[in-house]
Amino acid sequence: MRRPYFRAALADPERVQVTKPYLSINEAMPCVTLSVETRSGGKRVVLCGDIDWVPDAALD
């Protein structure tokens, strides 16, 4: 519950939340976190996942 992306998902069910890019502690590279609250088996669940963030300029 202390993570902002988790709280954002709970506050707006069924809508995917996307964080601003931030530096991942695990991989030391920029990433964004996607999160969504939904129901599974009648219970509220939050699914979260990190995606590496590659700015457009890095693709040129």
Buried (B, 14 or more C-beta within 10 A) or exposed (E): EEEEBBBBBEEEEEEEBEBEBEEBEEEEEBBBBBBBBEEEEEEEEBEBEBEEBEEEEEEE
